[in-house]
Amino acid sequence: MPKRIQTIRGFRDILPQEAQKWWYVERTARDVFSLFGFREVKLPILEQTALFARSIGETTDIVEKEMYSFQDKGGDNVSLRPEATASIVRMFIQHSLYQQPLAAKLFTIGPMFRRERPQKGRYRQFYQIDAEMFGFERPLADAEMIFMLTTILNQLKVAEYDLHLNSLGCPQCRQAFKEALKRFLEDKHQKLCPDCQRRRLLNPLRVFDCKSEGCKEVLKEAPLITQYLCQDCKTHFESLKGYLEAFGIAYLLDPYLVRGLDYYTRTIFEVTIPGIGAQSAVAGGGRYDNLIEVLGGRSTPAIGFAIGMDRLLPCVPDPDKEARPIFLALLGEEAVKIGLKWVQFLRKVGIWTEIDYRLGSLKSQLNRANHLKAKFCLIIGEDEIKKGKAILRDMDTKEQLNVALEPNSEIIEKLKGGKN
Ligand code: AMP
């Protein structure tokens, strides 16, 4: 027997049961996005490596260790996208979307790729729901973004989550903080892990990303960014907190939160769900007022977030209303022909309709209907054709009634009512 081929480590299949919930989560997010006036964009999965190196940062874990980068057959350096923000910004600049009001609020949904160590909740191909808002500097935009994120979580009835909030300041106040952090870390060099010893010199803020207990211990005494915020950044952060309170959104101030990407300025936030394991962050985001310029565009403030679908899904209760099909039990070729008219008619009015392609006995067709959790079964056999009436059977109550043999709208309301 030839050796079976399996998925690559860290990659996985999404089977129909999970895919159905996936679809429900996406649909809910899409509904919320349209309430907030966000419009969908679709982006390539492969981009030039330089896009991510310049935006996410050369010395971040993502760019240093985790990207799927390679030279394609033409010799171009390309990478599978590890996140969506850089690509949306590239698109925004490439198509000069600055002045188009409908291009200010965008979302995209799709797979991302990072070669991290696989574990529960961490995959090498994972899916994000990503939203970005361009052109607004004031903290009201930040509050709206966070409100939109919590609206999605609430609509999905995610029971318990924490919203962590911090401000990373602007390049000016961050510079002062970086200097202070460098000074603080200077004589702690020996206590840091080899990665952080390097980070200390190249990009000291990234020390806060470190998971090692030794480094976390050292950082307990470290200066905090919030102590270094300039007046403008402080006011921005205070106004945001005020708006969140007005929205009734609870948050936890977390001065250690830095998030693993270099492009953030001012507001950053992360949503965690307690009790789901080590990978408890289900969403994260922040403001990136300088990124558009860094990537060669016109200075434009912006803010965004990404929800990790793989982690969120297990925390979303199953939707109450599961769609159920109507099943057509057809006995004999003539019945099949009438049945096919029903199939066309019912699907046209938006009703999920199933038939048994094997055309087995009535018993086996009803079994199949039960397997599919059909709410109703429309039975047509020789007798029914003779009488000119089909039988509509309620699969829960087993009640049966006679209905017209040929498709007609009389029973639509009844069937639609049986959807849930
Ligand atoms: P980030 O793009 O790093 O800000 O991540 C945003 C969200 O994406 C995180 O909060 C996670 O929920 C999700 N995420 C990031 N990396 C992974 C991964 N390797 N596997 C599954 N989900 C991930």
Residues whose N, C-alpha, C, O or C-beta is under 5 A from the ligand:
A	BS01	AMP	E83 R114 E116 G121 R122 Y123 F126 A281 V282 A283 G284 A306 I307 G308 D310 R311
